């Protein structure tokens, strides 16, 4: 080995070994961070891998210089070429990081990215040319590396990218957190200071170690920011889960859920259920005595899902019940509810509603449908059939909407089944809909059962059809059986 291990060479080897160690530790730190975003993790893994390759090639060049033989000469030229290529990609990857954080807009970002990548490609082409023309560097007869007169040209790409990075940091400084901006400035400026020191001590490679330390600090700051963001998000998710749990409880308690609902009444029996697709849903049902001889029945479906739909659902439910208890007929109830909702509806939400008032003495059911699903009716001694009633406009769409009533005669033994679109539109893994035909078939299989047994039959049929496919919509059903007044 012809290269003399002078103190300066030993110091350089130590610095390079320290740089390799820092790179490896940084890669391990990023790779083990389970809370770090995947794109951030992959970025720093590649970024430090490039730095590691660069340092390794530089160390290999130092060790190969001065060694005799064709193999050593080829190896020396190869590692030097790789070192120069990787140095360009190192700067390019830093540019990508700054560009993403700066977020100048899709079109400017695309143009800048194309230009910078073009510069890297141009540098690689010039490096290939340099292998035959000694444009950037050459090797003497003793196999030692020397810079050529055109060496400065090899730094043009890095200088241009440095200028662009500084421009992005200054122009879009509001998009950078202070800690991240400081780390980026340190990464940009520290190597320049190292170069200045290196002018005084030319034989010691300060720049490599300083660059690695600056890169590791930048990684540390961004990973720390990711950790803080993760912890804040975790706390926020915990808070939202608690609020969602409370909303679920409030919603569940707002719907009639104790059955038998009217144990003292023998003239009718009713059962209802709701299985939300999310923790809180937009469907709701309701039933209440308007007076001693009239029962109000509601089935509704709010647009959307989640907490906003649940809040809208609560408001709609209260309005329907309040106007019904004033003694209004179903048509007037929905028109009054619609006017109130249209007055203050900034979210432009709407709700489909089926509302009926059952005369418990005569069995006459007066109903109105505001864009809701068709009810399914069973006359005494007959089977369930869809009632294709006239649909009015959904509640919340137009303040002046008008609705039409219709009547159904319920004799003792008659039943009515109400539901939301989550039943008919339940979807299996083949993307097939359950549909109203299957629903009516499930109703008929248990048509002589109690309202609860009927709902269980439909629910079992839906589950058997859907199987393991996810539930995309709320599943809400209600069944009423009219038994009539007992003869005294």
C-alpha positions in Angstrom: 0.0 0.0 0.0 1.7 3.2 -1.2 -0.5 5.7 0.7 1.2 6.9 3.9 -1.0 6.9 7.0 -0.1 10.4 8.1 -1.9 11.9 11.2 -4.1 13.9 8.8 -5.1 10.7 6.9 -5.9 8.9 10.2 -8.0 11.9 11.4 -9.9 11.8 8.1 -10.5 8.0 8.5 -11.8 8.6 12.0 -14.1 11.4 10.8 -15.4 9.2 8.0 -15.9 6.3 10.4 -17.8 8.6 12.8 -20.0 9.8 9.8 -20.8 6.2 8.9 -21.7 5.4 12.5 -24.0 8.5 12.7 -25.7 7.5 9.4 -26.3 3.9 10.5 -27.8 5.1 13.9 -30.0 7.6 12.1 -31.3 4.9 9.7 -32.0 2.6 12.7 -33.8 5.5 14.5 -36.0 6.3 11.6 -36.8 2.6 10.8 -37.8 1.8 14.4 -40.2 4.8 14.7 -43.6 3.1 14.5 -45.4 6.5 14.8 -43.4 8.2 11.9 -45.4 8.7 8.7 -44.4 6.1 6.1 -43.3 8.7 3.5 -41.1 10.5 6.1 -39.6 7.2 7.1 -38.8 6.2 3.5 -37.4 9.6 2.7 -34.9 9.6 5.5 -34.0 5.9 4.9 -33.1 6.8 1.3 -31.5 10.1 2.3 -29.1 8.6 4.8 -28.4 5.6 2.5 -27.2 8.1 -0.1 -25.0 9.8 2.5 -23.7 6.4 3.6 -22.8 5.5 0.1 -21.1 8.9 -0.5 -19.0 8.5 2.7 -18.2 4.9 1.9 -17.1 5.8 -1.6 -15.0 8.7 -0.3 -13.3 6.4 2.2 -12.7 3.8 -0.5 -11.1 6.4 -2.7 -8.8 7.4 0.1 -7.8 3.8 0.7 -7.3 3.0 -3.0 -5.2 6.0 -3.9 -1.6 5.2 -4.6 -2.2 1.4 -5.0 -0.7 -0.2 -8.0 -2.4 -2.5 -10.5 -5.1 -2.3 -13.1 -7.8 -3.6 -10.7 -7.0 -0.9 -8.2 -7.1 1.8 -10.9 -10.5 0.5 -12.2 -11.9 0.4 -8.6 -10.6 3.9 -7.8 -12.3 5.3 -10.9 -15.5 3.5 -10.1 -15.8 4.7 -6.5 -14.9 8.2 -7.5 -17.6 8.2 -10.2 -20.2 6.9 -7.7 -19.2 9.5 -5.1 -19.8 12.3 -7.6 -23.1 10.9 -8.8 -24.4 10.4 -5.2 -23.4 13.9 -4.1 -25.8 15.3 -6.7 -28.6 13.1 -5.5 -27.9 14.0 -1.9 -28.5 17.7 -2.7 -31.6 16.8 -4.9 -33.2 14.9 -2.0 -32.7 17.8 0.3 -34.4 20.0 -2.3 -37.3 17.6 -2.4 -37.8 17.8 1.4 -37.7 21.6 1.3 -40.1 21.7 -1.7 -42.6 19.4 0.0 -42.6 21.5 3.2 -42.6 24.9 1.3 -45.7 23.7 -0.8 -45.4 26.4 -3.4 -48.3 24.9 -5.4 -48.7 22.0 -7.7 -47.6 23.7 -11.0 -44.5 25.6 -9.6 -43.5 22.5 -7.6 -43.7 20.3 -10.8 -41.6 22.8 -12.8 -39.0 23.1 -10.1 -38.8 19.4 -9.7 -38.3 18.8 -13.4 -35.6 21.5 -13.6 -33.7 20.2 -10.6 -33.8 16.6 -11.7 -32.7 17.7 -15.2 -29.6 19.4 -13.6 -28.8 16.1 -11.8 -29.1 14.2 -15.1 -26.9 16.8 -16.8 -24.3 16.4 -14.1 -24.3 12.6 -14.6 -23.8 13.1 -18.4 -20.9 15.4 -17.7 -19.4 12.9 -15.3 -19.5 10.2 -18.0 -17.8 12.6 -20.4 -15.2 13.4 -17.7 -14.2 9.7 -17.6 -12.8 10.1 -21.1 -11.7 13.8 -21.1 -10.6 14.5 -17.5 -13.1 17.3 -17.3 -13.6 17.3 -13.6 -10.7 15.2 -12.3 -7.9 12.8 -13.3 -5.5 10.2 -11.9 -1.8 10.4 -12.3 0.6 7.5 -13.0 0.9 6.7 -9.4 -2.9 6.3 -9.2 -3.6 9.4 -7.2 -6.7 11.6 -7.6 -6.3 15.2 -8.8 -8.9 17.9 -9.6 -8.9 19.2 -13.2 -9.3 22.7 -14.4 -13.0 22.1 -14.9 -13.6 20.8 -11.4 -15.6 23.9 -10.5 -18.2 23.0 -13.1 -19.0 19.8 -11.2 -20.3 22.0 -8.3 -22.6 24.1 -10.4 -25.6 21.8 -9.8 -25.1 21.8 -6.0 -24.7 25.6 -6.1 -27.9 26.1 -8.1 -29.9 23.8 -5.8 -28.5 25.6 -2.8 -29.7 28.9 -4.2 -33.2 27.4 -4.9 -33.3 25.9 -1.4 -32.5 29.2 0.1 -35.1 30.9 -2.1 -37.8 28.4 -1.0 -36.8 28.7 2.7 -37.1 32.5 2.5 -40.2 32.9 0.3 -42.3 30.2 2.0 -40.9 30.7 5.5 -44.5 30.8 6.9 -44.9 27.2 5.9 -41.9 26.0 7.9 -42.1 25.4 11.7 -39.3 27.3 13.4 -37.5 24.2 14.6 -37.6 22.6 11.1 -36.5 25.8 9.4 -33.6 26.2 11.8 -32.4 22.6 11.2 -32.6 23.2 7.4 -30.6 26.4 7.6 -28.0 24.6 9.8 -27.8 21.8 7.2 -27.3 24.4 4.4 -24.8 26.7 6.2 -22.8 24.2 8.3 -21.0 22.6 5.3 -20.1 26.1 4.0 -18.5 26.9 7.4 -16.6 23.6 7.2 -15.3 24.5 3.8 -14.0 27.8 5.2 -12.2 26.0 8.0 -10.9 23.5 5.5 -9.1 26.3 3.7 -7.0 26.8 6.8 -6.5 23.0 7.4 -6.7 21.7 3.9 -5.7 18.1 4.6 -8.6 17.4 7.1 -12.0 16.5 5.7 -14.2 18.6 8.1 -17.0 18.9 5.5 -18.0 15.2 5.5 -18.4 14.9 9.3 -20.2 18.3 9.5 -22.6 17.4 6.7 -23.5 14.1 8.4 -24.0 15.8 11.8 -26.2 18.4 10.2 -28.2 15.8 8.4 -28.6 13.8 11.6 -29.8 16.9 13.4 -32.3 17.6 10.7 -33.6 14.1 10.9 -33.8 14.3 14.7 -35.9 17.6 14.5 -38.3 16.2 11.9 -38.7 12.9 13.7 -39.3 14.9 16.9 -42.0 17.0 15.2 -43.6 13.8 13.9 -43.6 12.3 17.5 -45.1 15.5 18.9 -47.8 15.5 16.2 -48.4 11.8 16.8 -48.9 12.4 20.5 -51.2 15.4 19.9 -53.2 13.3 17.4 -53.4 10.5 19.9 -54.7 12.8 22.6 -57.2 14.3 20.1 -58.4 10.9 19.0 -58.9 9.9 22.7 -60.9 13.1 23.2 -62.9 12.5 20.1 -63.5 8.8 21.1 -64.8 10.0 24.4 -67.1 12.6 22.8 -68.2 10.0 20.2 -69.0 7.6 22.9 -71.0 10.2 24.7 -72.8 11.1 21.5 -73.6 7.4 20.9 -75.0 7.2 24.4 -77.1 10.3 24.0 -78.4 9.2 20.7 -79.3 5.7 21.9 -81.1 7.2 24.9 -83.0 9.6 22.7 -84.7 6.8 20.9 -87.4 4.6 22.5 -85.5 1.5 23.6 -87.6 -0.1 26.4 -89.9 -2.8 25.2 -92.7 -3.5 25.6 -93.1 0.3 25.2 -96.6 0.6 26.4 -97.2 -2.5 28.6 -100.5 -1.1 29.8 -101.9 -0.9 26.3 -103.5 -4.0 24.7 -104.7 -2.3 21.5 -101.3 -2.4 19.8 -97.7 -3.7 20.2 -94.6 -2.1 18.6 -90.9 -2.9 18.4 -88.0 -1.0 16.7 -84.2 -1.2 16.4 -81.3 0.7 15.0 -77.8 -0.5 14.2 -75.7 2.4 13.1 -73.0 2.0 10.5 -70.8 4.3 12.5 -70.7 5.0 16.2 -73.5 7.5 15.7 -75.8 7.5 12.7 -78.4 9.6 10.9 -81.3 7.3 11.0 -84.0 7.6 13.7 -87.3 6.2 14.6 -89.9 7.3 17.1 -93.3 6.5 18.5 -95.4 8.4 21.0 -98.9 8.8 22.2 -100.3 12.1 20.7 -103.3 11.6 23.0 -105.0 8.6 24.6 -106.5 7.5 21.2 -103.8 8.5 18.7 -100.3 7.0 18.3 -97.6 8.9 16.3 -95.0 6.8 14.4 -91.9 8.2 12.7 -89.2 6.6 10.5 -86.5 8.9 9.1 -83.1 9.0 7.5 -80.8 12.0 7.7 -78.3 12.7 4.9 -74.7 11.9 5.9 -73.3 10.0 8.8 -71.4 10.7 12.0 -71.9 13.4 14.6 -73.3 16.1 12.2 -76.0 13.7 11.0 -76.7 12.7 14.6 -77.2 16.3 15.7 -79.4 17.0 12.7 -81.3 13.8 13.6 -81.9 15.0 17.2 -83.3 18.3 16.0 -85.6 16.7 13.4 -86.9 14.2 15.9 -87.7 16.9 18.5 -89.5 19.1 15.9 -91.6 16.2 14.5 -92.7 15.2 18.0 -93.4 18.7 19.2 -95.5 19.7 16.2 -97.4 16.3 16.4 -98.2 16.9 20.1 -99.8 20.2 19.1 -102.6 18.1 17.5 -101.6 18.8 13.9 -102.4 16.2 11.3 -99.4 14.5 9.6 -99.4 16.8 6.5 -99.2 19.9 8.7 -96.6 18.4 11.0 -94.1 17.8 8.2 -94.8 21.1 6.5 -94.1 22.9 9.8 -91.0 20.8 10.5 -89.7 21.6 6.9 -90.2 25.3 7.4 -88.3 25.3 10.6 -85.4 23.3 9.2 -85.1 25.4 6.0 -84.9 28.6 8.1 -81.6 27.5 9.7 -79.8 24.9 7.7 -76.3 26.1 6.9 -75.0 22.6 6.2 -77.8 22.1 3.6 -78.6 18.7 5.1 -81.9 17.0 4.6 -83.9 14.2 6.1 -86.4 11.8 4.6 -89.4 11.2 6.9 -92.4 8.8 7.0 -94.9 10.0 9.6 -98.2 8.4 10.5 -100.9 9.0 13.0 -102.9 5.9 14.0 -106.4 6.2 15.4 -106.3 3.5 18.1 -110.1 3.3 18.2 -111.0 3.1 14.5 -107.6 1.7 13.2 -107.3 4.4 10.6 -103.7 5.2 9.9 -103.1 8.7 8.3 -99.6 9.0 6.9 -97.4 11.3 4.8 -94.1 10.4 3.1 -91.4 13.0 2.6 -89.0 11.2 0.3 -88.7 8.1 2.5 -88.8 4.4 1.6 -92.1 2.7 0.8 -93.8 1.1 3.9 -94.7 -2.5 3.9 -98.3 -3.3 5.0 -100.0 -6.5 6.0 -103.7 -6.6 6.2 -105.3 -9.0 8.7 -105.2 -12.5 7.3 -103.1 -11.5 4.3 -99.3 -11.2 3.5 -97.0 -8.2 3.6 -97.0 -6.0 0.5 -95.1 -2.8 -0.4 -97.3 0.3 -0.4 -96.1 2.5 -3.1 -97.3 5.7 -1.6 -96.8 9.2 -3.1 -93.4 10.7 -2.2 -93.1 14.3 -1.2 -90.0 16.4 -1.2 -87.4 15.6 1.4 -87.4 17.8 4.5 -85.0 20.6 4.3 -84.9 21.0 0.5 -87.5 23.8 -0.1 -89.2 25.9 2.5 -92.5 26.0 0.6 -92.8 22.3 0.0 -96.3 20.8 0.4 -97.2 17.2 1.3 -100.2 14.9 0.7 -101.7 12.5 3.2 -103.0 9.0 2.5 -104.9 6.5 4.7 -104.5 2.8 5.5 -107.1 0.9 7.4 -105.7 -1.3 10.1 -108.0 -4.0 11.4 -107.0 -6.2 14.3 -104.1 -8.3 13.2 -102.8 -5.8 10.7 -99.1 -4.9 10.7 -97.0 -2.2 9.2 -93.2 -2.4 8.7 -91.1 0.7 8.3 -87.3 0.9 7.6 -84.5 3.0 6.2 -82.6 2.5 2.9 -79.8 0.7 4.9 -82.0 -2.4 4.8 -82.9 -2.6 1.1 -79.4 -1.3 0.1 -77.4 -3.7 2.3 -74.6 -4.9 0.0 -72.7 -8.2 -0.1 -69.2 -8.9 -1.2 -70.3 -9.3 -4.8 -71.7 -5.7 -4.6 -75.3 -7.0 -4.9 -78.1 -5.2 -3.1 -80.4 -7.0 -0.6 -83.3 -5.3 -2.2 -87.0 -4.9 -1.3 -87.9 -8.3 -2.8 -85.7 -10.2 -0.3 -86.9 -7.9 2.5 -90.6 -8.6 1.8 -89.8 -12.3 1.5 -88.1 -12.2 4.9 -91.2 -10.4 6.3 -93.5 -13.1 4.9 -91.5 -15.9 6.4 -92.4 -14.6 9.9 -95.5 -12.6 9.2 -97.5 -14.2 12.0 -94.8 -13.5 14.5 -94.6 -10.7 17.0 -93.1 -7.3 15.8 -89.8 -8.3 17.5 -89.7 -11.7 15.8 -90.4 -10.0 12.5 -87.5 -7.6 12.9 -85.3 -10.4 14.0 -86.2 -12.3 10.8 -85.3 -9.4 8.6 -82.1 -8.8 10.4 -81.1 -12.4 10.1 -81.9 -12.4 6.4 -79.8 -9.2 5.9 -76.8 -10.7 7.9 -77.0 -14.0 5.9 -76.9 -12.0 2.7 -74.2 -9.6 3.6 -72.0 -12.0 5.5 -68.6 -10.5 6.1 -69.0 -7.4 3.9 -68.8 -4.1 5.8 -71.9 -2.3 6.8 -72.1 1.0 4.9 -75.4 2.4 6.1 -77.5 2.4 9.3 -79.9 -0.4 9.7 -83.2 0.9 11.2 -86.5 -0.9 11.4 -89.9 -0.7 13.1 -92.9 -2.9 13.1 -96.4 -2.2 14.6 -99.2 -4.6 15.1 -102.7 -3.3 15.6 -104.8 -5.4 17.9 -107.8 -3.1 18.2 -110.1 -2.3 21.1 -111.4 -5.2 23.1 -115.2 -5.4 23.3 -116.5 -4.4 26.7 
